[in-house]
Amino acid sequence: MGKELTWSEMSLVPEPGSQNLLHTVREEGSILPLLSNIQYPEDLRKFDRADLPEIAHQLRAEILRSVSETGGHLSSNLGTVELTLALHYVFDTPNDRIVWDVGHQTYAHKILTGRKDAMHTLRKWGGLSGFPRRDESSYDAFGTAHSSTSISAALGMAVASRARGESRRCIAVIGDGAMSAGMAFEALNNAGVIDTDLLVILNDNDMSISPAVGALNRYLAHLVSGRFYQNARELTKSALANVPVLKQFARKMEVAAKGMVMPSTLFEQFGFNYVGPIDGHDLKALIPTLQNLKTSSGPRLLHIVTKKGQGYQPAEADPVKYHGVTRFDPTQGLPAAKVPATPSYTQVFGDWLCDVADRDRRVVGITPAMREGSGLVDFAQRHPDRYFDVGIAEQHAVTFAAGVACEDMRPVVAIYSTFLQRGYDQCLHDVQLQNLPVLFALDRAGLVGADGPTHHGSFDISYLRCLPGIHIMTPSSGIELRRLLNTGLMLNAPAAVRYPRGSSPDVPDRSDFSLLPVGRAEVVREGHEIALLAFGPLLKQAREAGQRLGATVVNMRWVKPLDVALLKELAGSHRLLVTLEDHVIQGGAGSAVIEALQNMDVQCSVLQLGHPDRWIEHGDQPELLASIGLDTDGIIQAIHHRLGKKEMAA
């Protein structure tokens, strides 16, 4: 039969040992002839090992095609194709457990485990998650999306399997960026003394999301550059295997030398049998190594070296740019970014931090491995002496900021709402208890969209509001974000400003360093009967609903302290107060309003609208807001339901 190209003009660099993806062809009526015969890993294991490089090639082509149509994580998934293939080929999944750290590199895993035909639904409402989920597949041994949890989870599974008398291999796959977190080392420390059957695969690609930083990263780089030592070590073992006296002497010399030149000492001191590093794209090396490790026991660590974006030249050249992508034409690569009519909230924050740092030498910017995502690229270039990327280490980031604040500096911690949860004890004990002036810039507050429930910023008001002395601000626009950041920086106390993912409705003036009054709300529309109290960007929907209902609309701005004087006034002149927040209802801003009214002994009916008491799935932001009644129509419908249409008409 004739052959035709899957994509006729794909611009790719040839992969070693396989066809260029440009020439991926259709054979026998199938786009990807080998991959089309694989629905589950048991199908994969029927193939001869000689077929695996071509299967890897087709798998990589399928990932590129799929992600270009749906958007999602690209660089990380292209980098783990061979590893995924080798793991499912060697191990008896799902009986053997694979725990993927973070999990944004599991698209190949999903394709090989029964979800290939559903990849077009990836990250869409009602479709596949972009991360592993236990309720999605039995092959997803552990739900992940935050980093550095894999070793702990896999160790727990290994211990439980041993206690139940079950024969099972437990594997944790963790990147070098995720290895910078303290939790990973806590797990390594525990695993070494438990001495159970655990395999840790360290995927060393010199990247997390932003470029990896820290001493461990330099340590691993030294390890890769020291392969000559590995070769010499193995040669010596082989040559002296039958000479016991010389072998014993060589072993003593090796132990003495390791501390100076052999970085594997770090993991061996934790009690792990260290193997590597090996090329993570070389199936001829990967599969025999995994087969050997499968038959061994105790804690083992395999160090592999991979390249993010492997096989697709644009992603290889710029893995950060291609980390998370929207739909694009793979023959052209990602289009040049369009200059938006208004900046994103993230950009507003990044511009503000640069501008205020120009004026105030006390300002320090801190991020836990999210330079690009938090808008700190320009700040890092303009103020490198006051920019600190601490790696994936949220606990350290918060306490580090507390230490900076102790010395009359003004640290600003740029962190996603969902990631500040990982440093909560430090917020409480190290910042709040000591009343230190740390400003938390909480990006991605509210529903974030396609990344789903692991990344929604649904809980920050609840978990911060209960801390004595904190100030919590909810800007409704970019201009207001800038002014509230100015205000928060001037407070001699802990403060948090929460803002969403997405575009600001306006363009702030970068020369604006004005402040807003602490704890003061703003009435933006005078109405009657009903007062809509909006916290943050839901002010837009509140205005629209207020116009249709003839209601009063208030931009609350502050969750703590609340404008209690205005609340008392509104409660006395309206029969229903409606609180609107892109946050969970329990313990949120609406709860704060009810508490304030009770403390003033003021009686008034309050309707709280926010996130319901369930996990909200992934999808587009407007779609998600509408699904929980936080669009304009949903707000009006909820008010009608509370008051009754007849009563409202009366």
Secondary structure, 3 states (H helix, E strand, C coil): CCCCECCCCCCCCCCCCCCCHHHCECECCECCCCHHHCCCHHHHCCCCHHHHHHHHHHHHHHHHHHHHHHCEECHHHHCCHHHHHHHHHHCCCCCCEEEECCCCCCHHHHHHHHHHHHHHHCCCCCCCCCCCCCCCCCCCCCCCCCCCCHHHHHHHHHHHHHHCCCCCCEEEEEECCHHHCHHHHHHHHHHHHHCCCEEEEEEECCECCCECCCHHHHHHHHHHHCHHHHHHHHHHHHHCCCCHHHHHHHHHHHHHHHHHHCCCHHHHHCCCEEEEEEECCCHHHHHHHHHHHHHCCCEEEEEEECCCCCCCHHHHHCCCCCCEECCCCCCCCCCCCCCCCCCEHHHHHHHHHHHHHHHCCCEEEEECCCCCCCCCHHHHHHCHHHEEECCCCHHHHHHHHHHHHHCCCEEEEEEEHHHHHHHHHHHHHHHHCCCCCCEEEEECCECCCCCHHHCCECCHHHHHHCCCCCEEECCCCHHHHHHHHHHHHHCCCCEEEECCCCECCCCCCCCCCCCCCCCCCEEEECCCEEEEEEECCCHHHHHHHHHHHCCEEEECCEEECCCHHHHHHHHHHEEEEEEEEEEECCCCHHHHHHHHHHHCCCCCEEEEEEECCCCCCCCCHHHHHHHCCCCHHHHHHHHHHHHCHHHHHC
